[in-house]
Amino acid sequence: MEKLNYTKIGDYNVPNLVVAPEKTNYKIGKYGKIRLHYLKTNNKAEYTILFMNGTLNEHLHQIYIDCNEQIKLIISQLVKQENITEELKEKDQMEWVKQMNNIKSRAEECVLKELIYN
């Protein structure tokens, strides 16, 4: 564990805190931005720890990757389960679009609940 250095200001010893630099810029996308907003408004302690350690962008990038992978997986499972086929797409495009939008919304809702808001 590192030893903290202090600066005396008036009657108080104030720790010399330095924010760790971010390693690189990461793509965080839609889900990373949602997670960032959630951390800032509902979990300030975790946000502060990630920010001070310099791992916030890496965390948001990992959330972005995990959410996209999970959504793709859930969509493919639901498409098979509900028998949404290319035949339906050729036969009735509007019905196919409606079904796919419904599946995407359900998959996104699950991912948001499991990965973003916990």
Contact map, one row per residue, 1 for C-alpha under 8 A:
1110000000000000000000000000000000000000000000000000000000000000000000000000000000000000000000000000000000000000000000
1111000000000000000000000000000000000000000000000000000000000000000000000000000000000000000000000000000000000000000000
1111100000000000000000000000000000000000000000000000000000000000000000000000000000000000000000000000000000000000000000
0111110000000011000000000000000000000000000000000000000000000000000000000000000000000000000000000000000000000000000000
0011111000000011000000000000000000000000000000000000000000000000000000000000000000000000000000000000000000000000000000
0001111100001111000000000000000000000000000000000000000000000000000000000000000000000000000000000000000000000000000000
0000111110001111000000000000000000000000000000000000000000000000000000000000000000000000000000000000000000000000000000
0000011111111100000000000000000000000000000000000000000000000000000000000000000000000000000000000000000000000000000000
0000001111111100000000000000000000000000000000000000000000000000000000000000000000000000000000000000000000000000000000
0000000111110000000000000000000000000000000000000000000000000000000000000000000000000000000000000000000000000000000000
0000000111111000000000000000000000000000000000000000000000000000000000000000000000000000000000000000000000000000000000
0000000111111100000000000000000000000000000000000000000000000000000000000000000000000000000000000000000000000000000000
0000011110111110000000000000000000000000000000000000000000000000000000000000000000000000000000000000000000000000000000
0000011110011111000000000000000000000000000000000000000000000000000000000000000000000000000000000000000000000000000000
0001111000001111100000000000000000000000000000000000000000000000000000000000000000000000000000000000000000000000000000
0001111000000111110000000000000000000000000000000000000000000000000000000000000000000000000000000000000000000000000000
0000000000000011111000000000000000000000000000000000000000000000000000000000000000000000000000000000000000000000000000
0000000000000001111100000000000000000000000000000001000000000000000000000000000000000000000000000000000000000000000000
0000000000000000111110000000000000000000000000000011110000000000000000000000000000000000000000000000000000000000000000
0000000000000000011111000000000000000000000000000011110000000000000000000000000000000000000000000000000000000000000000
0000000000000000001111100000000000000000000000000000010000000000000000000000000000000000000000000000000000000000000000
0000000000000000000111111000000000000000000000000000011010000000000000000000000000000000000000000000000000000000000000
0000000000000000000011111000000000000000000000000000010000000000000000000000000000000000000000000000000000000000000000
0000000000000000000001111100000000000000000000000000000000000000000000000000000000000000000000000000000000000000000000
0000000000000000000001111110000000000000000000000000000010000000000000000000000000000000000000000000000000000000000000
0000000000000000000000011111000000000000000000000000000011001000000000000000000000000000000000000000000000000000000000
0000000000000000000000001111100000000000000000000000000000001001000000000000000000000000000000000000000000000000000000
0000000000000000000000000111111110000000000000000000000010011111000000000000000000000000000000000000000000000000000000
0000000000000000000000000011111110000000000000000000000000001001000000000000000000000000000000000000000000000000000000
0000000000000000000000000001111111000000000000000000000000000001000000000000000000000000000000000000000000000000000000
0000000000000000000000000001111111100000000000000000000000010011001000000000000000000000000000000000000000000000000100
0000000000000000000000000001111111110000000000000000000000011011000000000000000000000000000000000000000000000000000000
0000000000000000000000000001111111111000000000000000000000010000000000000000000000000000000000000000000000000000000000
0000000000000000000000000000011111111100000000000000000000000000000000000000000000000000000000000000000000000000000100
0000000000000000000000000000001111111110000000000000000000010010000000000000000000000000000000000000000000000000000110
0000000000000000000000000000000111111111000000100000000000010000000000000000000000000000000000000000000000000000000000
0000000000000000000000000000000011111111100000000000000000000000000000000000000000000000000000000000000000000000000000
0000000000000000000000000000000001111111111000000000000000000000000000000000000000000000000000000000000000000000000110
0000000000000000000000000000000000111111111101100000000000000000000000000000000000000000000000000000000000000000000000
0000000000000000000000000000000000011111111100100000000000000000000000000000000000000000000000000000000000000000000000
0000000000000000000000000000000000001111111100000000000000000000000000000000000000000000000000000000000000000000000000
0000000000000000000000000000000000000111111100000000000000000000000000000000000000000000000000000000000000000000000000
0000000000000000000000000000000000000111111111100000000000000000000000000000000000000000000000000000000000000000000000
0000000000000000000000000000000000000011111111110000000000000000000000000000000000000000000000000000000000000000000000
0000000000000000000000000000000000000000001111111000000000000000000000000000000000000000000000000000000000000000000000
0000000000000000000000000000000000000010001111111100000000000000000000000000000000000000000000000000000000000000000000
0000000000000000000000000000000000010011001111111110000100000000000000000000000000000000000000000000000000000000000000
0000000000000000000000000000000000000000000111111111000000000000000000000000000000000000000000000000000000000000000000
0000000000000000000000000000000000000000000011111111100000000000000000000000000000000000000000000000000000000000000000
0000000000000000000000000000000000000000000001111111111100100000000000000000000000000000000000000000000000000000000000
0000000000000000001100000000000000000000000000111111111100000000000000000000000000000000000000000000000000000000000000
0000000000000000011100000000000000000000000000011111111000000000000000000000000000000000000000000000000000000000000000
0000000000000000001100000000000000000000000000001111111100000000000000000000000000000000000000000000000000000000000000
0000000000000000001111100000000000000000000000000111111110000000000000000000000000000000000000000000000000000000000000
0000000000000000000001000000000000000000000000000111111111100000000000000000000000000000000000000000000000000000000000
0000000000000000000000000000000000000000000000100110111111110000000000000000000000000000000000000000000000000000000000
0000000000000000000001001101000000000000000000000000011111111000000000000000000000000000000000000000000000000000000000
0000000000000000000000000100000000000000000000000000001111111100000000000000000000000000000000000000000000000000000000
0000000000000000000000000000000000000000000000000100001111111110000000000000000000000000000000000000000000000000000000
0000000000000000000000000001001110110000000000000000000111111111000000000000000000000000000000000000000000000000000000
0000000000000000000000000111100100000000000000000000000011111111100000000000000000000000000000000000000000000000000000
0000000000000000000000000001000000000000000000000000000001111111110000000000000000000000000000000000000000000000000000
0000000000000000000000000001001100100000000000000000000000111111111000000000000000000000000000000000000000000000001100
0000000000000000000000000011111100000000000000000000000000011111111100000000000000000000000000000000000000000000000000
0000000000000000000000000000000000000000000000000000000000001111111110000000000000000000000000000000000000000000000000
0000000000000000000000000000000000000000000000000000000000000111111111000000000000000000000000000000000000000000000000
0000000000000000000000000000001000000000000000000000000000000011111111100000000000000000000000000000000000000011001000
0000000000000000000000000000000000000000000000000000000000000001111111110000000000000000000000000000000000000000000000
0000000000000000000000000000000000000000000000000000000000000000111111111000000000000000000000000000000000000000000000
0000000000000000000000000000000000000000000000000000000000000000011111111100000000000000000000000000000000000010000000
0000000000000000000000000000000000000000000000000000000000000000001111111110000000000000000000000000000100110010000000
0000000000000000000000000000000000000000000000000000000000000000000111111111000000000000000000000000000000000000000000
0000000000000000000000000000000000000000000000000000000000000000000011111111100000000000000000000000000000000000000000
0000000000000000000000000000000000000000000000000000000000000000000001111111110000000000000000000000000000100000000000
0000000000000000000000000000000000000000000000000000000000000000000000111111111000000000000000000000001100100000000000
0000000000000000000000000000000000000000000000000000000000000000000000011111111100000000000000000000000000000000000000
0000000000000000000000000000000000000000000000000000000000000000000000001111111110000000000000000000000000000000000000
0000000000000000000000000000000000000000000000000000000000000000000000000111111111000000000000000000001000000000000000
0000000000000000000000000000000000000000000000000000000000000000000000000011111111111000000000000001001000000000000000
0000000000000000000000000000000000000000000000000000000000000000000000000001111111110000000000000000000000000000000000
0000000000000000000000000000000000000000000000000000000000000000000000000000111111100000000000000000000000000000000000
0000000000000000000000000000000000000000000000000000000000000000000000000000011111110000000000000000000000000000000000
0000000000000000000000000000000000000000000000000000000000000000000000000000001111111000000000000000000000000000000000
0000000000000000000000000000000000000000000000000000000000000000000000000000001101111101000000010010000000000000000000
0000000000000000000000000000000000000000000000000000000000000000000000000000001000111111100000000000000000000000000000
0000000000000000000000000000000000000000000000000000000000000000000000000000000000011111110000000000000000000000000000
0000000000000000000000000000000000000000000000000000000000000000000000000000000000001111111000000000000000000000000000
0000000000000000000000000000000000000000000000000000000000000000000000000000000000011111111110110000000000000000000000
0000000000000000000000000000000000000000000000000000000000000000000000000000000000001111111111111000000000000000000000
0000000000000000000000000000000000000000000000000000000000000000000000000000000000000111111110000000000000000000000000
0000000000000000000000000000000000000000000000000000000000000000000000000000000000000011111110000000000000000000000000
0000000000000000000000000000000000000000000000000000000000000000000000000000000000000001111111110000000000000000000000
0000000000000000000000000000000000000000000000000000000000000000000000000000000000000001111111111000000000000000000000
0000000000000000000000000000000000000000000000000000000000000000000000000000000000000000100111111100000000000000000000
0000000000000000000000000000000000000000000000000000000000000000000000000000000000000001100111111110000000000000000000
0000000000000000000000000000000000000000000000000000000000000000000000000000000000010001100111111111000000000000000000
0000000000000000000000000000000000000000000000000000000000000000000000000000000000000000100011111111100000000000000000
0000000000000000000000000000000000000000000000000000000000000000000000000000000000000000000001111111110000000000000000
0000000000000000000000000000000000000000000000000000000000000000000000000000000000010000000000111111111000000000000000
0000000000000000000000000000000000000000000000000000000000000000000000000000001000000000000000011111111100000000000000
0000000000000000000000000000000000000000000000000000000000000000000000000000000000000000000000001111111110000000000000
0000000000000000000000000000000000000000000000000000000000000000000000000000000000000000000000000111111111000000000000
0000000000000000000000000000000000000000000000000000000000000000000000000010011000000000000000000011111111100000000000
0000000000000000000000000000000000000000000000000000000000000000000000100010000000000000000000000001111111110000000000
0000000000000000000000000000000000000000000000000000000000000000000000000000000000000000000000000000111111111000000000
0000000000000000000000000000000000000000000000000000000000000000000000000000000000000000000000000000011111111100000000
0000000000000000000000000000000000000000000000000000000000000000000000100110000000000000000000000000001111111110000000
0000000000000000000000000000000000000000000000000000000000000000000000100000000000000000000000000000000111111111000000
0000000000000000000000000000000000000000000000000000000000000000000000000000000000000000000000000000000011111111100000
0000000000000000000000000000000000000000000000000000000000000000000000000000000000000000000000000000000001111111110000
0000000000000000000000000000000000000000000000000000000000000000001001100000000000000000000000000000000000111111111100
0000000000000000000000000000000000000000000000000000000000000000001000000000000000000000000000000000000000011111111110
0000000000000000000000000000000000000000000000000000000000000000000000000000000000000000000000000000000000001111111111
0000000000000000000000000000000000000000000000000000000000000000000000000000000000000000000000000000000000000111111111
0000000000000000000000000000000000000000000000000000000000000010001000000000000000000000000000000000000000000011111111
0000000000000000000000000000001001100100000000000000000000000010000000000000000000000000000000000000000000000011111111
0000000000000000000000000000000000100100000000000000000000000000000000000000000000000000000000000000000000000001111111
0000000000000000000000000000000000000000000000000000000000000000000000000000000000000000000000000000000000000000111111
